[in-house]
Structure formats: structure tokens, C-alpha cells
Amino acid sequence: MSTPRTGTISVPRSLSAPTVRSRLRGGSRAVGVAVVRTPELTIGALAVVATAAFSWVPSVWYDEAATVTSATRSWPQLWAELHSVDAVHGLYYALMHAWFWLVGYTPFTLRFPSALAIGVAAGLVVALGRRLGGRRLGIVAGLVFLALPRVQWAGGEGRPYATITALSVCLTLVGLTAVRRTRSGRRPVLWWSAYGVLALVSVTFNIYLSLAVVAHAVALLWVALAERRRTRAQTMQVRSGLPTQPLVTRRTSVRWLIAAGAAALIASPFVLEVASQSKQVGWIAGITDRTKDQVFATAWFGGMDWYAAVAWALLIVGVVTAGVQAHRRSASVRALVRMQAVRVALPLVIVPTAALVGATALGEHLYSPKYASLSLPFVALLMALAITLIRPKAWLVGALAAVLLLSVPNAYDVKTPLSKQDSTWANAASIVAAARDARPDADEGVIYGSVYRHPGATADIIRVSYPWAFTGMTDLGVRKDGAQSGVLWNQTGDLATTVPARLGDIDTVWFVGGTSRNIEPQAASVLSQHGFVAEHHWKTGEVLLTEYVRAR
């Protein structure tokens, strides 16, 4: 028999306050080193975590339900749908179809691709800022981008706007590389080919990205004119030490024209198909009193006037200061480089919004704040130009921290259950699921009524968003199945005709509908004629729910 082991038990030593402070300083230094050495990856990863966290909390809403119903259809059904509606989002729906095939659908998996896209966009913003103005500008621009309220919204939205944002900055970065490779002679054809292919993919993904290509033309023209003026001022060239070879030459312009023209030619059938479905944007109002507020505060700053005021002030200071410093007689290399950043970013801020607002003013109602998301990276870049003017470094860090702190209230607001158009669909689905759990053997049917704010859909949209709460129910009112007929939503028929023919042995019927255009009185009348009485009634937000049971 062996002797039991003996020995001492080691007790962890308590940490002293100096030790804790030392370890915290070491951790902060490690984070700082990571940001400095790999800012694109670090800030990109931070963006993914920040936008994906708690993204499952807000209830799904109408626009996201359109993604779900489209992406969960079969390939033939999706193809038929895109011939009648939503061709503009066809590539996005196809990608989401493949994603749901891999991971399944939940509100989190619906929104996670957008968080990934924002992470990619944030990393690319850092890369673009470094290319245009150095490491400091890149890091600050990436963090400011992440703080923008509309970026936080896009990263938690099951729609294509986050990917549109990523594509706009990626296309710009590839275009800038192609321009510089044309000057150096290092494989420019390869990069211009990449630009043309990416422009084609971008426009196919969303037609509004064609405005980014137009903005690139404006930027090229602006740079060419500025370089022509600089060429005439030989003394400035000598002082600055800048290369005498211009960045934008005739060869550069021709190659851009070939790449952009080829993309436009190949994409033209798609553009014509999207134009034929222009009735989809019939919900967009013309120029109204709200348009000014939408441009000023909503499009990029989430409708927060005070945040918008600060952001616009920074943006204007960044642009004006860069212009003033670059046009001095003894302008430094840094000043000229920062002005180059303005020439790249400012057209991408102004052109898309100006084009959409102008078209709307002329009668083609195209402007909505969410369509300006492609400009978000460049808004952040111009704001960063102002912040990086601050000296000393501690003050700069403080200003950047203030911008990040200002975004905290919005970061919270976009993660609440009612964040998306005050939707309470998640709560409605949970009510149905809980009541059904109490009657596991019931043979159930459902009648879908209206949807608040969306007359073209029925409350079947709630089932689309939360299918697990309605599994096994018979739709008693559906007249036209959206998937089979190539449209987004099912349509309800005449209840007096459809409901009795489908009741059969059903002993429980749910009514799910909206407070506007409420058809529950008609449903109740039909059900009462067949022996059903209302047993429970709920109202959550603008959703009405009633459970009818067959009288014994």
C-alpha cells in the first residue's frame, strides 16, 4: 500500500496595485504596437467585433425581410423574382442564398456578412489613408470611419449597404494603385484590368456604385488640372522636391476611359433591366423640407444633428486647411500630399449625393439617405484630415477619443430591440411560440392581415422573419404565393372564400396583422360562423395577435 503524497499547497499571491497598473500599461502598449504595426487588420477586426456584437437583438424589419424571403428561395424562384422585382439587389441575394445554405438563417447570420463587410471597409480605409497621407492619417481615418453612426447602422443591417461601402473604397484603392503604376510603369495594364473588372462587379452588385466611377473621373480631372498649374510654377516644384513626372497623364486618362467604358458596356443590359423596374423606388419622395436634414444629418450621421454639426465642422476644416496649406508659395511636401487626399476623397463625398438629389429634383425620385453609404469612407478620411492637424500627439489622441465617445449613444441605439423602424416582430413571434408550446398537439391555422407602413405586404412577413414560431401552421387566407408567382410577398384573398375551404380539422386559428387597414373584423366574422371564438388577444407595437379556438 503506497503512502499518500504529501506536500504544500501553493496559494496565489494577491496582486498589488502597482503590479495591476504595470500589467495594464503592458496590455495597452501591446494594443498600441498592434495598431501601429498592423493597423488595417487591427482596426478591421475591431470593426467586425463592434458591429457584430448584439446584432441579433433588434427585431427584423421590412427591408431585411425582403432579403430573407429572397435569399431563402430556390435558385429558379429567385431568378423568376429578379425578372419582376429587386434586380438591383440580385447579386446580393444570390450571395446571401449561398451563405444561408452554409450556415442557415437566423437574425444573426442575416446581419453578420454586413459586419464582415464593414471590417473589410475599415481596413481598406486605413490602407487608403496611409497611401494618401501616411500612417497617422490612415489609422485616424479608420477609427473615425468606425465611429460614424451610419457605419454602425450598416454593419448591423441585413442589407447590401455595408458591402456597397466596402466596394466603393476598394474600387478607389485599386484605381489609385493603377494610376500610380501607370506613372512608374510597373504592370499598369494588370491594375487597370483589375479596376475594370471590379467596377463591373460593383455596378452589378448595386447600380449606385456607378457614381463612384463618375467621381473617380472628377478626381482625375481635378488632379490633372492641379498638376498643370504646378508645372507652370517651376519654382514650387523645385522647393517641394516632388517628382516632375505628373501623376495623371493622357495615358492615364485613356486607360481609365477604356476600363470604365468596358465595364459600362458589359453592365448595360443589367442597367437597362434595373431601369425597367424603376417603380420599385416609387416610395421615394421628391425634394421636400426633409431633404436638407437628410443630407445634413441622416445620410452619414444617423440623424443626430449635434453629431452632424461636429462632423461637418471637422470635414470643412480638413478640406479648407489642406487647400490653404497646399496653395502657399512654400508649400511643404506634407501639405501637397494632404491636398491630394482631398482631391481623391471630396468628389466621392459630393458627386453621389449631388447626382441623386439633382435627379430627384428633376423628377426622377432616386435620393434616399441610405443610398449615400458609398461615401462613408471618404467622409471619414476628410474628417481625419482635420483631426490629424492637432498637436501635440496627446491632444490628437484626446480629440479622437472624443469622436469615438460621441458615437457611443448611437452604437447603443442601433442595438436595441426596437432599433429598426420600431419593429416588434420578434416579440410577436415569441408570443405565438410561447402560446403554441402550451398546446403542442393543436392543429393550427393562421390568417395574416396587414403590415403597418407597408401596404404591399401582409403579416406573413413576420413568419418569413421568424419561421420557427409558425412551423406547421396552415395559411388560411393566402391567394397568391409570392415565391411561385415571382414577387416578394404573398397576397391574401377573400377570407369568406379561402378560410372555410381550408379549415378542415383545424381547432386553433391565429390572426396576425397590423393596426392599419385592420382586417381582423372580417376574419373574426368568418371564424365565428364556423364555431371559433377569440380566446386571447395581444398587441405589441403595431402588431395585433388573436388566438381563436373552436368552441366545444
VEXTOR-936817 format. One record per residue (C-alpha): x, y, z. Coordinates in steps of 0.05 Angstrom, whole numbers, plus 32768, in hexadecimal, padded with zeros to 4 digits. Layout:
N
XYZ;...
# end
This chain:
552
800080008000;801F80417FEA;8027807C8017;7FFA80B88006;801F80F27FE6;802D812C8013;804381718004;803081B98005;7FF781DD7FE3;800C821C7FBE;7FDF82577FCA;7FDD828C7F93;7FFD82CC7FAA;7FCE83077FAA;7FDE833C7F77;7FF3837F7F91;7FD983C07F72;801D83D07F51;801E838A7F32;7FD883937F16;7FEB83D77EF9;802A83BA7EDB;800383827EB9;7FCF83B27E9F;800583DE7E82;802583A17E62;7FE2838D7E44;7FD583D37E29;801B83D47E0B;800E83917DE9;7FCD83AD7DCB;7FF283EB7DB5;802883C27D93;7FF383987D6F;7FD183D77D56;801283F57D3D;802E83B77D1D;7FEF839A7CFE;7FBB83D27D00;7F9283B77CC6;7F8883737CE7;7F80838F7D2E;7F4D83C47D1D;7F2983967CEC;7F2283607D22;7F0B83947D54;7ED683AB7D22;7EBC83647D19;7EB683587D64;7E96839C7D72;7E6183957D3C;7E52834B7D46;7E4B83507D91;7E01834C7DA6;7DEC83517D5D;7DB9831A7D6B;7D9383467D9D;7D6C83757D6F;7D2D83587D50;7D2F834A7D06;7D0B837E7CDD;7CED83867C97;7D2C83917C6E;7D5083587C90;7D14832B7C86;7D1B83387C3B;7D62831C7C40;7D4A82DF7C66;7D0F82CD7C38;7D3B82D67BFA;7D7982B27C13;7D5382777C2F;7D3082677BED;7D4982337BBC;7D77824A7B83;7D3E82467B4F;7D0F826D7B7D;7D4382A27B8A;7D5282A97B40;7D0782B17B31;7D0182E67B68;7D3B830F7B4D;7D1983157B09;7CDF833A7B29;7CFC835C7B67;7D3D836B7B8C;7D6E835D7B53;7D9883947B71;7DA683677BAD;7DAB83267B85;7DF583187B91;7DED83277BDB;7DB282F77BE1;7DDA82C17BBC;7E1482C87BEC;7DE582C77C28;7DC382887C0B;7E0782657C0B;7E16827F7C51;7DD482657C6D;7DE182227C4B;7E23821E7C72;7E0E82387CB7;7DC2823C7CB7;7D9682787CC5;7D91829D7D07;7D9082E97D13;7DDA82E47D26;7DEF82BE7CE7;7DC582F07CBF;7DEE832A7CD9;7E33830C7CE3;7E4883147C9A;7E3C835F7CA1;7E6983607CDF;7E9F833D7CB7;7E97836F7C7E;7E9F83A97CAE;7EDE83887CC9;7EFA83837C82;7EE683CB7C74;7F0783E47CB4;7F4883C17CA2;7F4683DD7C5C;7F3984237C77;7F78841D7CA0;7F9E84057C62;7F83843E7C38;7F9384727C6D;7FDA84577C74;7FE384597C28;7FCA84A17C24;7FE684C07C64;800F84907C8E;800484607CC7;7FE684937CF7;7FB184A97CC6;7FA084617CB6;7F97844C7CFE;7F6E84897D11;7F4384827CD2;7F3584397CE2;7F2084487D29;7EF584837D13;7ED484577CDF;7EC284247D14;7EA4845B7D3F;7E7684777D09;7E2E84697D1E;7E1A84527CD8;7E5384217CD7;7E3B84027D18;7DF683FD7CFA;7E0D83DD7CB9;7E3883AA7CDE;7DFA838F7D02;7DCA83917CC8;7DB983547C9E;7DBC837C7C5E;7DF3838B7C2B;7E0883D17C43;7E4583B97C6B;7E5F83947C2F;7E5283D07C02;7E7D83F97C32;7EB583C57C2F;7EB283C27BE3;7EB6840D7BDB;7EF684147C03;7F1483D57BE4;7F0683EF7B9E;7F2684317BB0;7F6384107BCD;7F6C83E47B8E;7F6284217B62;7F9684497B88;7FC784107B82;7FBA840B7B37;7FC884567B30;800984517B56;801F84137B31;801284377AEF;8044846C7B04;8078843A7B1C;806D84097AE2;806583CD7B11;802F83A07AF3;7FFB83D77AE8;7FD283AD7AB9;7FC683797AEF;7FAD83AD7B20;7F8183D07AED;7F63838C7ADB;7F5683807B25;7F3583C47B2A;7F0883B67AEF;7EF383717B0A;7EE7838D7B4F;7EBE83C77B32;7E9383947B0D;7E89836A7B4B;7E7983A87B74;7E4583C37B44;7E26837E7B3E;7E2483797B8A;7E0283BD7B8F;7DF683EE7B56;7E03842A7B83;7E4D84177B85;7E5284327B3E;7E5284767B60;7E9584637B80;7EB284587B3A;7E98849D7B25;7EB784BB7B64;7EF9849C7B50;7EF584C07B0E;7EEB85027B33;7F2684F27B60;7F5384E27B25;7F3F85237B02;7F4B854B7B41;7F90852D7B4D;7FA385387B04;7F9085817B06;7FB5858B7B48;7FF3856B7B2B;7FEF85967AED;7FEF85D47B1A;802985B87B42;805085AB7B02;804B85F47AF1;806786077B35;80AC85E87B2E;80C786097B6C;809285E67B96;80A785A37B79;80EF85AE7B8A;80DF85C37BD2;80B085897BDF;80DE85537BC5;80A385307BA5;80AF85067B66;80A8852E7B27;808384F67B04;803885037B0C;800B84D07B2E;7FD284D77AFB;7FE984D67AB3;7FC484CD7A71;7FD684837A75;7FB6847E7ABA;7F76849F7AA2;7F7184727A65;7F7B84337A8E;7F4784497AC1;7F1784577A87;7F2384127A69;7F1A83EE7AAC;7EDC84157AC0;7EBE84137A7A;7EC783C87A75;7EA583BE7AB9;7E6C83EC7AA4;7E6283C87A62;7E6083837A82;7E33839A7ABB;7E0283BF7A8D;7DCF83857A86;7DCC83817AD2;7DC483CC7AD8;7D8B83CB7AA6;7D6983937ACD;7D6E83BA7B0E;7D5483F97AEB;7D1783D27AD4;7D0783C47B1D;7D0A840D7B32;7CC484087B50;7CE883E77B8C;7D00842B7BA3;7CBB844A7B9D;7CBA84507BE8;7CF284847BE5;7CD684CA7BED;7CED85057BC3;7D1385407BDF;7CF185537C20;7D00857A7C5F;7D1F853B7C7B;7D5385357C43;7D8285687C62;7D8185447CA5;7D8B85017C82;7DCA851B7C5E;7DE485407C9B;7DD7850E7CD3;7DB884CC7CBD;7DE184B27C82;7E2484AC7CA8;7E1584BF7CEF;7DD784987D02;7DA884D37D09;7DCD84EF7D46;7DD1853A7D39;7E0585487D6F;7E3385117D55;7E2985297D0E;7E3C85707D22;7E7E85587D40;7E8C852A7D04;7E7D855F7CD0;7EA985907CF5;7EE3855F7CF5;7ED7854E7CAC;7ED885977C97;7F1585A77CC1;7F3A856C7CA3;7F2A85817C5B;7F3685CB7C64;7F7685C47C8B;7F9385937C59;7F8285C37C20;7FA085FF7C43;7FE085DC7C55;7FE985BD7C10;7FE286007BED;801686247C15;8054863A7BEF;8080860E7C19;805185D37C21;807085977C42;806F85507C26;803F853D7C5E;800F85757C4B;800F85617C02;800385187C13;7FC985297C41;7FAA85537C09;7FB085167BDC;7F8684F17C10;7F5185277C0A;7F5085227BBF;7F4384D77BC4;7F1184D77BFD;7EE885167BF2;7ECA85027BAF;7EB484C07BCD;7E9184E67C04;7E6F851A7BD8;7E6084F87B95;7E3384BE7BAB;7E0684E97BD7;7E0585237BA5;7DF284F47B6C;7DBA84D17B93;7D9E85127BAF;7DA285337B6B;7D7F84F97B49;7D4984FB7B7E;7D3F85467B74;7D3685387B29;7CFF85067B37;7D2584C47B3A;7D1B84B37B84;7D5D84917B94;7D7884B17BD4;7D73848D7C16;7DA684967C4E;7DB8844C7C4E;7DCF84517C06;7E0784817C1B;7E2B844B7C42;7E6084447C0C;7E7B84887C22;7E8784747C6B;7ED184617C65;7EE184A47C45;7EBA84CC7C78;7EE584AA7CAD;7F2484B97C86;7F1585047C82;7F0285077CCB;7F4484E57CDB;7F6A851B7CB5;7F50854D7CE9;7F5E85217D25;7FA685127D10;7FB5855D7D0F;7FB1855D7D5B;7FF385617D81;800F85487DAF;800184FE7DA8;7FDE84F97DEB;7FAB852D7DD4;7FA185087D93;7F9284C87DBA;7F6284EE7DE6;7F3D850B7DAA;7F3884C67D8A;7F1F84A97DCC;7EEA84E07DCF;7ED184CE7D89;7ECD84857D9D;7EA884967DDD;7E7684C17DB7;7E6384837D90;7E5384587DCD;7E0A846E7DD4;7DFD845C7D8C;7E22841A7D94;7DF184097DCB;7DB484237DA5;7DC083F57D69;7DC383B77D96;7D8083BD7DBB;7D44838F7DAD;7D1E83C97D8C;7D5983E67D65;7D3E83D67D20;7D0083FF7D0F;7CE483EE7D55;7CD983A67D3D;7CBC83777D72;7CBA833A7D45;7CE983147D72;7CBC831F7DAD;7C7E830B7D85;7CA182CB7D6F;7CB482BB7DB7;7C6C82C47DCD;7C5482937D98;7C8B82617DA9;7C7C82637DF4;7C31825A7DEA;7C3C82207DBA;7C6A81FE7DEC;7C2F81FA7E1C;7C0781D57DE6;7C3981A77DC5;7C05817A7DA5;7BD881B07D88;7BC981AF7D3D;7BD481F97D2D;7BC7822A7CF5;7BD882747CEC;7BB982B07CC9;7BEA82E77CB8;7BD1832F7CB7;7BF3836F7CA5;7C38838A7CB7;7C3F83CF7CD5;7C6084007CA3;7C6683CC7C6C;7C2583C47C44;7C4583967C11;7C52835E7C43;7C2B83347C73;7C3D831F7CBA;7C5882DF7C9B;7C9783097C9B;7C9D82FA7CE6;7C9C82AF7CD6;7CD282BB7CA2;7CFD82DE7CD7;7CF082AC7D0F;7CDB826B7CED;7CE7823E7D2A;7CAC825F7D4F;7C7B824D7D17;7C9382077D03;7C5A81D87CF2;7C24820E7CEC;7BF4820E7CB0;7BEE82527C8D;7BA282587C88;7B9F829A7C62;7BD782987C2D;7BBF82A17BE6;7C0182AB7BC1;7C43828D7BD7;7C7B82BF7BCC;7CB2828B7BC0;7C8982687B8A;7C7182A77B68;7CB582CB7B67;7CA483047B97;7CBD83147BDC;7C8083087C07;7C4482DA7C0C;7C0082FA7C00;7BC282EC7C2A;7B8082DC7C06;7B3782E27C18;7B3382C57C5F;7AEB82AF7C57;7B0182817C1E;7B47826A7C31;7B40825F7C7C;7B04822E7C7E;7B2282037C47;7B6281F87C6F;7B4981F27CB6;7B4081A67CB6;7B52818A7CFA;7B7681C97D11;7B6381D97D59;7B8E82187D64;7B9482547D36;7BC3828E7D40;7BB782D37D25;7BF882FB7D1A;7BF183417CFD;7BFF838B7D03;7BD983C57D21;7BD083E77CDE;7B9F83CB7CAB;7B8B83997CE1;7B65835E7CC3;7B5B83397D04;7B10834A7D08;7B0683257CC6;7B3082EB7CDE;7B0A82E77D20;7AC782E77CFC;7ADC82AD7CCF;7AF982857D09;7ABC82907D35;7A8F82737CFF;7AB882337D05;7AB7822E7D50;7AF782537D64;7AFB82857D9D;7B3382B47DB1;7B58829A7DEE;7B9582C77DF4;7BA8830A7DD8;7BEB832E7DD7;7C06836F7DBB;7C51837B7DB5;7C6383BC7D93;7C3B83C07D53;7C2F83747D50;7BED83557D65;7BE8830C7D78;7BAA82E47D89;7BA3829A7D98;7B60827B7D83;7B4B82357D9A;7B12820A7D83;7AD9820C7DB5;7ACD81CA7DD8;
# end
